[in-house]
Amino acid sequence: MSEIKDPLILAINPGSTSTKISLFKGEKEILTENIAHKIEELARFNRASDQDLYRMELIIRYLREQKVNLSEIAAVVGRGGLVRPIEGGTYIVTEQMVADLKKGIMGDHPSNCGGLIAYAISKALGCQAYIVDPVVVDELQDLARISGMPLIPRKSIFHALNQKAVARETAKKLGKKYRESSIIVAHMGGGVTVGAHYRGKVIDVNNGLDGDGPFSPERSGGVPVGDLVKVAFSGTYTYQDMKKLIKGHGGMVAYLGTHDLRVVEDRIDKGDGEAKLIFEAMAYQIAKEIGALATVLFGQVDAIALTGGVAKSKRFVDLIKKRVSFIAPIYIFPGEEEMRALALGALRVLNKEEEAKVY
């Protein structure tokens, strides 16, 4: 395919009860919408991956209502779902990937619909379908896989899409290429993952899903294992209860009853000592994780990037900066721009800045 100046790219990001779509002309977002889905409509489907055609029809209907010339779309890029572990990059959606997403080879999740919808639309339009940096991106060095218990190796599950996008932006600010940089990225949202990006690969990162690394607004992070085993076998909690204590009901919400940092900061301002302690402890643990990854990079860190919704809190960011500013310059990217990250992944391929990978 010859290079197209400012090609039209459709980005698709399926969530549990909505599907966000954005249309980009080159790097510029020209249209965006969050299509809500009724719970009763989704309840008709046994699996999340079975919702792909239903969601696709709504997307096409919306685009037609907005008078979008579908024939001008050069590429469709979907949120990468739970495919097999792969290295980072932009991937062509193949029939094998579609089969794995449908089957739920690594689990059934709404994000699986991203690649499925992109593939179906691309076939109808005669263009290419891609996914970019799914959560199962695995570039860990062998040393990082060792946990201390052979039964339980460390896994790479993290906010790969946003982390990679932020690392590229940070490298650009440094006047360097991503594959030539050494950057620590801390994604701070409902979950927290901190990754060591070395020459274009995330060679070490905590599993922010299953109880590893710093605690977050709603996840426990790493806890004392012996005591966790005692709680699990106490007879008080079921397996599902324990999973919720780790993800959803863990972290800040377990201590303070809220995962909203704005509420916590308001309580701090009103003299709530416990709120202040937990708020500072979360920043402390993230800073400690950043410091640990500096050793992974032999202290040769070009920059530290803080991103995610929590990075919108200046008070929280300042607590981290006080502890890690001696390591490297710090860049702040509040929130996350997943739709832009998806579109730019496809754009790099269309502009021949990088080669699309095959699953």
N, C-alpha and C positions, 0 to 999 in steps of 0.2 A: 504494500500500500504506500503510495507516495504521500509525502508530508502535506497536511492540510493546515493552512494558517487559521488559528483560532477555531479548531474543530468543535463541534457540538457534542458534549458528553453528558449522558444521563447517569446520575449516581443514585443508588437505591440502598437504603439502610432499614431493614425490617426490625421492629421492636416487638415486645410482647403484645401490645394492644394498638399499635400504629405502625405505619410505614412512612418513613421520611424519604422524600425524593428531592433532588436538586438538579437543575439543568445548568451546565456551565458552557460558556463560549470561550474556549481557551482556559485561562486561569480565572475568568470573571464569572461569578454566579449570577445568572440572569433570571432564574425562577426557582422558587423553593416552596414546598408544601409538606405538612405533616398530616397524612391521611389517617384519620381515626377509624378503628374497627370496633364494632359492637361485640361485647363479650358473647352474646348469644349466637352471633354469626360465627365466631371462631370456635364455639363449642361444638359445631357440626363436624369438626375435623378431629380424628383420633390422634394425629401427630401434627406438630408444628410445621414440619416439612410438607404436609399435605395442603397447606394453605397457599402454596405458591401461585396457582392459577387464579384463585380468588383475589389475591392481592394484586396480581398482574392486571386483571381486568379493570380494577379500580384505578390503577396507575394510568393505563391507556386512556380510560374515560376522562380522567382529569386533564391529561395532556391535550386531548382533542378539544376539550372545553376551553382550554387556553390558546387554541389555534396554533399549536406547535406542529410544524411540518415534520412528521416523524421520519420521513425519508432523508432528512438532512442530518440525522443523528449518526455520528461516526463511530461511537462506541458506547456500550452499556457496561457500567461497573457496579458490582454488588458488594455488600459487606461480606467479607469472608466468614463462612460458618465453620462448623466443627469438622473440618477435613482431617486427613492424616497429618501428623506433624511435618512441617515443611520449613525451609529457610525463607527469610523475608523476601518480598518483591511483589511484582505484578504478575499474576498468573492468568493464562488463557483458560477459560472454563471449557473443559473437555467432557466427553460423555462419561469418562471414568469418574471425574469429579462430581458430575451430576448424580451418578449412581451412588457414590459414597454419601453425598448430602441427603439424598432421598432415604437411603438406608439408615442414616444417622450413625456412621461408622465410629464416630467419637462421641456420640450423644445427639439427642434431638433438641433443637433450639430454634427459635424464630429466625436467628441470623442465618440458618441454613437456607432460608428462602432467598437470601440475597443473590447467591450464585445461580440458584434455580430460575429466579425471575429474569436475571440478566441474560441467561442462556436462551430462555424462551423468547424474550423480546428480540434478541439479536438474530435469532433464526428467522423471525417474521420480517425483520427489517433488512436482513442481509449484511449486517455489520459484525463486529467482534465483541465478545463478552469477556469480562475480566473480573477477578477479585484481587484485593490488595491487602497484604499483611494481616491475615486472620489471627485470632487470639492464640492459635496453636503453633505460631511461628516458633521454631526450635533451632537455635544456633548456638546452644550452650557448648562451652568447651568441656572436655571430658571431666576435668577436675570438679566442675560445678555440679555434675550429676551425682556425685557421691554424697550420701546423706549421713552415713554412719550406721545404717541398717540396710543390708542388701535387699531385703524384702520391699523396701520403700525408697527407690531412687528419686532424686529431686527432678521435678518436671518444669518445663517451660510453658507457663500459661500466664499471659500478661496482656496489658493494653498495647498490643503491638502496633496497631494502626496509628494511634495518636503518638506513641513514643517515637516511632520511626519518623513520622512527619515532623515532630518537634525537633528531633535530632538533626534532621536535614536543614531545618530553618536555622538552628543554632550554628551549624557548620557554615552556613551561608553568611551569617553575621560575623563569623570569625575569618571570613575570606578563604575558607577551605572547602574541600569536597567531603561529603559524608564518609566515603570509604577511606579517607585519609585522616579522619578525626578520632579523638578519644573523649567521649562525652558520657556523663552520668545524667540520666533522665529520671525524674521522680514524677510519676502520674499519680495525682492525689484526687480521687473522687470517692464514690461509695466504697470502692476498694482502692488499695494503694499498691503500686508496683514500682520498684526502683531497679533500673537496668543499666548495666555497663555496656556502652556501645563502643566497640573497638574495630576500627577499619571496616565499618559497614555492617557489622554483625553484633548481636546482643549476646555476649559471651557468658553473662551471668545475670540472673534476674530472679526475684522471689516469686513464687507461685501465689499470686494475690487472691486466688479463688479458694484454695483448700487449707488455709491456716499456715501461712509462711510469711516471714517478714514483719513489718510494722503493723500495728492494729490501725484500723481506719474507722470512719463514721459508722460502718455497719458490719465490719468483719473483725474477727478476733486477732488475726495475725498469729505469729508463733507464740505458744504458751508452754509452760512446763509440762513435758510429756508424761512424766510419772503421775502427776496429779490429774492430768486429763484422762489417763487410763482408769484411775480410781473413780472419777466421776462417771465415766462411761459404763463401768461395771457395778455401780452403786445400786442399780435397780430402780433408780428414780427417773432416769431418762431413757427414751427409746433412741433407736438409731437416727430417726428423723429429727428428734429433739436435738441430738448432738450436732447434726449437720447445721441446724438453724443457729445453734450457739456459735458455730464457726463462721457462718455466712448468713447475714440477714439480721440476726439478733445479737451479734457480737460487737466488740469494739466500743465506740463512744456511746452508741444507743443503749448498750447493756448497762453502762454506768450512769448515764444521765437521762435516759428515756427519750432522747431525740437524736436524730442524725443530721439536724440542721445547724450548721456552724453559726448562722446568724442568731439563732435562739441561744446557743451556748455563749456567744460573745455578749449578748444582752444580759444574760445571767451573771457573767463575770463583772460587767459594769455595775451591776446591782450588789456586788459584794459576795457572790456565791463562790466560796473557796473550793468546793469540790469540782465545780465546773472549770475553774481556773487550772486545777491540778490535772484533770483529764485532758483538757485542751493542750496544755504544755507538754504532757507526757506523750501525746500523739506526735507533736512536732519533734520532741526529743528522739522518739524511736525512728522517725523518718530520717532525721539528721544522722543518727547512728548508722543506719543502713547505707546512707550516702558515703559516710566515712569508711565503712567496711569495703565498699566497692572501689574506693580509691586505692586500697591495697591490691585489689584484683588487677588494677591498671598500673601497678608499681608506682603509684603517686604521679604518673604522667597524665594528668587530666587537663584537657583543653578548656572545658567548660562544664558547668552544672546547669541543667534546665529543670525548672519547676512548672508543672502544668496540671490541668484538671480543674474541676469546679472549686476545690479547696484553695487553689492558688489565687482565687479572687479575694481571699482574706489577707489584707496587708499585715494584720497583727500576726497571723499564723506564719506567713512567709518570712516575716522579720525574725521570728523565733528560730527558724531553720537557718537563715542567713548568718545569724550571730555565731552559729556553731560550725558552719562549713565554708564560710567565705575565705578562709585561709587556704583552702584546697585549690580553688579555681574561680574565675569569674562566674557570676550567676545571672542567668537569663530567665525571665518570667513570661510564661504563656498562659494567661488565665483561661479557664474553660478548655474546651476541645473542639476542634474543627474537623470532625470525622468526614463530613461530606466533601469538604475541600481536599482532604487527604486522599479520599477515594478517587476524585476527579484528577488530581495531580498525578496519581499513580498511573492512570490510563494515559494521561497527556504525555508523560515521559516516554512511554512506549510509542505513541503516535508520532511524537517529534524525534524519535530514534535516539533519544538520550540514554535509553537502556533497552535491553532486549526482554521481551515477555518470556516468562518461564512456563514450561509445560508441566503440569501436575503428573 
